[in-house]
Amino acid sequence: MADLTGMMQAAAGVGGAPGGGSYIVVSNDGSPSVTLLDHTTPGTVTLAATYAAAGRSNSGQFSPDGNYIAIGNENSPYMTLLDHTTPGSLSLATTYNVGNQADAVAFSKDGNYIAVGFRSPPYFCILDHTTPGTLSLASTYSLSTVPAESSISFSPDNDYIGVAKSGSTNNFQLLNYSAGSVTTAATYSVSDDAKSCAFSPDQNYIAVGHAVTPYFTLLDHTTPGSLSLAATYTLAGNGNGVDFNYLGTYISVGHANSPYFTLLDHTTPGTVTLAATYTQNAASYGAWFSPDGSYIATVLVAGARFALLDHTTPGTVTLAATYLTAAGAFDARFSPN
């Protein structure tokens, strides 16, 4: 296992919070289906660039160095890798044709591989990105059911991958990961259709949003490779997208029913209590923290479609800014730099 404490300290830098978050990539249902927002002035968003990927863009994520963005597409070639080596710009690096409709993508913590969840068997693969800007197949893995959009999460030490997927049983799957290959570590059954997942920064816990009450489950991963119940929390609706702040003290959740956003307190590890809610104008597909935890990017099916929430006072949320994308937004991730 990697030196997780050292990795967290390096990410945070000397004296506290990590930097970054200058750009936000938004995946949306309409052309152009990729929107890059400028967040170089914290708390504000302006248009930096757009890119027309192959049909609806279901998910997107920056590489750890911020130089590339992996996009999962609804139409062939299904995977698009965008070049972001010039910050604030987008150009095509390459494409790759996975099985059918890539719903979820995630870079490994070293940026050398990309995990992809898609809608035809075997439902999951790892793409090789060891030569930056290129993609080739490293391995495939047979899941029992389809992964949900934005559902794949690498552990901070890069030893595990969490996959939220459809079905009423074994709908969260923990995979052992090593240099482009995966094996099963453990499974866990939340109430129905797991929608989203995220590791805590110390990887002792995993947040899972799902489709049936209580809609949110916190899993215990204090014994690496194993899963047990830590806590649940009853949301207003489907837990469509979850994320931890860099300290692991708060969990953001975008969900399907009003107020559409919930902030959970995780200052006591393994427990969750209500910190705050924020009433948005439509169902939210998810909510993700900026690297320093000061802002939260949320995506909505209607209305402004993207809303930036202010979390500069931990445990509270207010509206910072909104942006109208081409159509309903599905995913929004901050750049690491």
C-alpha positions as CSV (number, residue, x, y, z in Angstrom):
1,M,0.0,0.0,0.0
2,A,1.2,3.5,-0.8
3,D,2.2,6.0,1.8
4,L,-1.2,7.6,2.1
5,T,-0.3,10.1,4.9
6,G,2.5,11.4,2.8
7,M,0.3,11.7,-0.3
8,M,-2.3,13.6,1.7
9,Q,0.3,16.0,3.1
10,A,1.8,16.6,-0.3
11,A,-1.6,17.3,-1.8
12,A,-2.4,19.8,1.0
13,G,1.0,21.5,0.8
14,V,2.8,23.3,3.5
15,G,0.4,25.0,5.9
16,G,-3.0,23.6,4.9
17,A,-5.4,23.3,2.0
18,P,-4.4,22.2,-1.5
19,G,-4.6,24.8,-4.3
20,G,-6.1,24.4,-7.7
21,G,-9.7,24.4,-9.0
22,S,-9.0,27.1,-11.6
23,Y,-11.2,25.4,-14.2
24,I,-14.3,23.2,-14.1
25,V,-15.2,20.7,-16.8
26,V,-19.0,20.2,-17.1
27,S,-20.5,17.3,-19.1
28,N,-23.9,18.0,-20.5
29,D,-26.7,16.8,-22.8
30,G,-26.5,19.0,-25.8
31,S,-24.0,20.4,-28.3
32,P,-21.4,21.4,-27.4
33,S,-21.5,18.7,-24.9
34,V,-18.4,19.7,-22.9
35,T,-18.2,23.1,-21.3
36,L,-15.0,24.3,-19.6
37,L,-15.6,27.0,-17.1
38,D,-13.0,29.5,-15.8
39,H,-12.8,29.6,-12.0
40,T,-9.5,31.4,-11.8
41,T,-11.3,34.1,-9.7
42,P,-12.7,31.9,-6.9
43,G,-16.5,32.0,-6.5
44,T,-17.1,33.1,-10.1
45,V,-17.5,31.2,-13.4
46,T,-17.1,32.4,-17.0
47,L,-16.8,30.4,-20.2
48,A,-13.3,29.3,-21.1
49,A,-14.0,26.8,-23.9
50,T,-16.4,24.3,-25.3
51,Y,-16.0,21.0,-27.2
52,A,-18.6,19.0,-29.2
53,A,-18.0,15.4,-28.2
54,A,-19.8,12.4,-29.7
55,G,-23.4,13.0,-28.5
56,R,-24.3,13.5,-24.9
57,S,-21.4,13.8,-22.5
58,N,-22.1,11.6,-19.5
59,S,-19.0,12.2,-17.3
60,G,-15.7,13.9,-17.4
61,Q,-12.6,14.2,-15.2
62,F,-9.2,15.9,-15.3
63,S,-6.0,13.9,-15.2
64,P,-4.1,14.4,-11.9
65,D,-1.7,16.9,-13.6
66,G,-4.6,18.8,-15.2
67,N,-3.2,18.3,-18.7
68,Y,-5.9,16.0,-20.0
69,I,-9.7,15.5,-19.6
70,A,-11.3,12.1,-20.1
71,I,-14.9,12.3,-21.4
72,G,-17.4,9.5,-21.5
73,N,-19.8,9.9,-24.5
74,E,-23.2,8.6,-25.4
75,N,-22.3,7.9,-29.1
76,S,-19.4,6.2,-30.8
77,P,-16.4,6.5,-30.3
78,Y,-17.7,6.7,-26.6
79,M,-14.4,7.8,-25.1
80,T,-12.8,11.2,-25.8
81,L,-9.5,12.4,-24.4
82,L,-9.2,16.2,-24.5
83,D,-5.9,18.1,-24.4
84,H,-5.8,20.8,-21.7
85,T,-2.0,21.3,-21.7
86,T,-2.8,25.0,-22.4
87,P,-5.0,25.8,-19.4
88,G,-8.4,27.1,-20.4
89,S,-8.3,25.5,-23.8
90,L,-9.7,22.3,-25.2
91,S,-8.5,20.3,-28.2
92,L,-8.7,16.6,-29.2
93,A,-5.9,14.4,-28.0
94,T,-7.5,11.0,-29.1
95,T,-10.6,8.9,-29.0
96,Y,-11.2,5.2,-28.1
97,N,-14.2,3.0,-28.9
98,V,-15.3,1.1,-25.8
99,G,-18.2,-1.3,-25.8
100,N,-21.3,1.0,-25.8
101,Q,-22.0,4.4,-24.2
102,A,-19.4,5.3,-21.6
103,D,-21.2,6.4,-18.5
104,A,-18.4,6.8,-16.0
105,V,-14.7,7.6,-16.3
106,A,-12.0,8.1,-13.7
107,F,-8.2,8.6,-13.8
108,S,-6.0,6.5,-11.6
109,K,-4.1,8.6,-9.0
110,D,-0.9,8.5,-11.0
111,G,-2.7,9.4,-14.2
112,N,-1.4,6.3,-16.0
113,Y,-4.7,4.6,-16.5
114,I,-8.4,5.5,-16.9
115,A,-11.2,3.3,-15.6
116,V,-14.4,3.3,-17.8
117,G,-17.9,2.0,-17.1
118,F,-20.1,1.4,-20.1
119,R,-23.5,-0.2,-21.0
120,S,-22.7,-3.5,-22.6
121,P,-20.9,-6.6,-21.2
122,P,-18.4,-6.7,-19.7
123,Y,-19.4,-3.2,-18.5
124,F,-15.9,-2.2,-17.3
125,C,-12.4,-1.7,-18.7
126,I,-9.1,0.0,-17.9
127,L,-7.5,2.1,-20.6
128,D,-3.7,2.7,-20.7
129,H,-2.6,6.3,-20.6
130,T,1.0,5.7,-19.7
131,T,2.0,7.7,-22.8
132,P,0.1,11.0,-22.1
133,G,-2.4,11.9,-24.7
134,T,-2.8,8.3,-26.0
135,L,-5.3,5.5,-25.1
136,S,-5.0,1.7,-25.5
137,L,-6.8,-1.2,-23.8
138,A,-5.1,-2.4,-20.7
139,S,-7.7,-4.9,-19.3
140,T,-11.4,-5.6,-19.1
141,Y,-13.5,-6.8,-16.1
142,S,-16.9,-8.4,-16.1
143,L,-19.4,-6.7,-13.8
144,S,-22.8,-8.2,-13.2
145,T,-24.7,-5.0,-14.0
146,V,-24.2,-1.6,-15.5
147,P,-22.2,1.0,-13.7
148,A,-24.1,4.3,-13.0
149,E,-23.0,7.6,-14.5
150,S,-20.1,9.2,-12.6
151,S,-19.9,6.1,-10.4
152,I,-16.2,5.1,-10.4
153,S,-13.8,6.2,-7.7
154,F,-10.1,5.3,-7.2
155,S,-8.9,5.1,-3.6
156,P,-6.4,7.8,-2.6
157,D,-3.6,5.2,-2.4
158,N,-4.5,3.9,-5.8
159,D,-4.9,0.3,-4.5
160,Y,-8.7,0.1,-4.9
161,I,-11.6,1.1,-7.2
162,G,-15.1,1.6,-6.1
163,V,-17.9,1.1,-8.6
164,A,-21.6,2.0,-8.0
165,K,-23.9,0.0,-10.3
166,S,-27.5,-1.0,-11.0
167,G,-29.4,-3.8,-9.3
168,S,-30.8,-4.5,-5.9
169,T,-28.0,-6.7,-4.6
170,N,-24.2,-6.4,-4.6
171,N,-24.7,-3.0,-6.2
172,F,-21.5,-1.5,-4.8
173,Q,-18.3,-3.3,-5.9
174,L,-14.8,-2.8,-4.5
175,L,-12.0,-3.9,-6.8
176,N,-8.4,-4.5,-6.1
177,Y,-6.3,-2.4,-8.5
178,S,-2.7,-2.6,-9.7
179,A,-1.1,-1.1,-12.8
180,G,-4.1,-1.5,-15.1
181,S,-5.5,-4.7,-13.8
182,V,-8.4,-5.4,-11.4
183,T,-9.8,-8.3,-9.3
184,T,-12.7,-8.5,-6.9
185,A,-12.1,-7.3,-3.3
186,A,-15.6,-7.1,-1.9
187,T,-19.2,-6.3,-2.6
188,Y,-22.0,-4.6,-0.6
189,S,-25.7,-4.3,-1.1
190,V,-27.3,-0.9,-0.6
191,S,-31.1,-0.6,-0.9
192,D,-31.2,-0.5,-4.7
193,D,-29.4,1.0,-7.8
194,A,-26.2,2.6,-6.5
195,K,-25.8,5.9,-8.2
196,S,-22.5,7.3,-7.0
197,C,-19.5,6.7,-4.7
198,A,-16.5,8.4,-3.3
199,F,-13.6,7.5,-1.0
200,S,-12.8,9.6,2.0
201,P,-9.3,11.2,1.8
202,D,-7.9,8.6,4.4
203,Q,-9.9,5.9,2.5
204,N,-11.3,4.6,5.7
205,Y,-14.8,5.3,4.5
206,I,-16.8,5.2,1.2
207,A,-19.8,7.3,0.6
208,V,-22.5,5.7,-1.6
209,G,-25.6,7.4,-3.0
210,H,-28.5,5.2,-4.1
211,A,-32.0,5.0,-5.6
212,V,-34.1,3.8,-2.7
213,T,-34.5,5.2,0.9
214,P,-32.4,6.0,2.9
215,Y,-30.6,7.1,-0.4
216,F,-27.2,7.5,1.3
217,T,-24.9,4.9,2.9
218,L,-21.5,5.3,4.5
219,L,-19.4,2.2,4.2
220,D,-16.6,1.3,6.6
221,H,-13.3,0.5,4.8
222,T,-11.0,0.8,7.8
223,T,-9.8,-2.7,7.1
224,P,-8.6,-2.2,3.5
225,G,-10.4,-4.5,1.0
226,S,-13.4,-5.1,3.2
227,L,-16.7,-3.4,3.5
228,S,-19.2,-3.0,6.4
229,L,-21.9,-0.6,7.3
230,A,-20.8,2.6,9.1
231,A,-24.0,4.8,8.9
232,T,-26.9,5.8,6.7
233,Y,-28.7,9.1,6.2
234,T,-32.2,9.6,4.8
235,L,-32.1,12.1,1.9
236,A,-35.0,13.7,0.1
237,G,-34.4,11.5,-3.0
238,N,-31.8,9.6,-5.0
239,G,-28.2,10.2,-4.0
240,N,-27.1,11.0,-7.5
241,G,-23.6,12.3,-6.8
242,V,-21.4,12.4,-3.7
243,D,-18.0,13.7,-2.7
244,F,-15.8,14.3,0.3
245,N,-13.9,17.6,1.0
246,Y,-10.1,17.2,1.2
247,L,-10.2,16.9,5.0
248,G,-12.9,14.3,4.9
249,T,-15.0,16.3,7.3
250,Y,-17.9,17.0,5.0
251,I,-19.8,15.1,2.3
252,S,-21.6,16.8,-0.6
253,V,-24.7,15.1,-2.1
254,G,-26.7,16.1,-5.1
255,H,-30.1,14.4,-5.1
256,A,-33.3,14.0,-7.0
257,N,-35.9,15.8,-4.8
258,S,-36.1,19.2,-3.2
259,P,-34.0,20.8,-1.7
260,Y,-31.7,18.9,-4.2
261,F,-28.5,19.5,-2.3
262,T,-27.5,18.2,1.2
263,L,-24.2,18.8,3.0
264,L,-23.4,16.1,5.6
265,D,-21.1,16.5,8.6
266,H,-18.4,13.8,8.8
267,T,-16.3,15.5,11.4
268,T,-16.7,12.4,13.6
269,P,-15.4,9.7,11.3
270,G,-17.9,6.9,10.5
271,T,-20.9,9.1,11.4
272,V,-23.0,11.5,9.3
273,T,-25.3,14.3,10.5
274,L,-26.9,17.1,8.7
275,A,-24.7,20.2,8.2
276,A,-26.8,22.2,5.8
277,T,-29.1,22.0,2.8
278,Y,-29.5,24.3,-0.2
279,T,-32.6,24.6,-2.3
280,Q,-31.8,24.5,-6.0
281,N,-34.2,24.9,-8.9
282,A,-34.1,21.3,-10.2
283,A,-33.0,17.8,-9.5
284,S,-29.2,17.5,-9.2
285,Y,-27.0,14.8,-10.7
286,G,-24.2,15.5,-8.3
287,A,-22.0,17.8,-6.3
288,W,-18.2,17.9,-6.1
289,F,-15.8,19.9,-4.0
290,S,-13.0,22.2,-5.2
291,P,-9.5,20.9,-4.2
292,D,-9.4,23.3,-1.2
293,G,-13.0,22.5,-0.2
294,S,-14.1,26.2,-0.5
295,Y,-16.6,25.7,-3.3
296,I,-18.9,22.9,-4.5
297,A,-19.8,22.4,-8.2
298,T,-23.4,21.1,-8.7
299,V,-25.1,20.0,-11.9
300,L,-28.9,20.3,-12.5
301,V,-31.3,18.8,-15.1
302,A,-33.0,22.2,-15.8
303,G,-32.8,25.9,-15.0
304,A,-29.2,27.3,-14.7
305,R,-28.0,23.7,-15.0
306,F,-24.7,24.5,-13.3
307,A,-24.5,26.1,-9.8
308,L,-21.4,26.9,-7.8
309,L,-22.0,26.8,-4.1
310,D,-19.9,28.7,-1.6
311,H,-18.4,26.6,1.3
312,T,-15.8,29.0,2.5
313,T,-17.4,28.8,5.9
314,P,-17.2,25.0,6.6
315,G,-20.6,23.4,7.2
316,T,-22.5,26.2,5.5
317,V,-23.5,26.7,1.8
318,T,-24.6,29.8,-0.1
319,L,-24.9,30.4,-3.8
320,A,-21.8,31.8,-5.5
321,A,-22.6,31.7,-9.2
322,T,-24.6,29.9,-11.9
323,Y,-24.0,29.1,-15.6
324,L,-26.4,28.0,-18.3
325,T,-25.0,25.1,-20.3
326,A,-26.3,23.8,-23.6
327,A,-28.7,21.4,-21.9
328,G,-29.1,19.4,-18.6
329,A,-25.7,18.8,-17.0
330,F,-24.5,15.5,-15.6
331,D,-21.1,15.9,-14.1
332,A,-18.7,18.8,-13.1
333,R,-15.2,18.4,-11.8
334,F,-12.6,20.9,-10.8
335,S,-9.1,20.9,-12.2
336,P,-6.3,20.0,-9.8
337,N,-4.4,23.2,-10.6
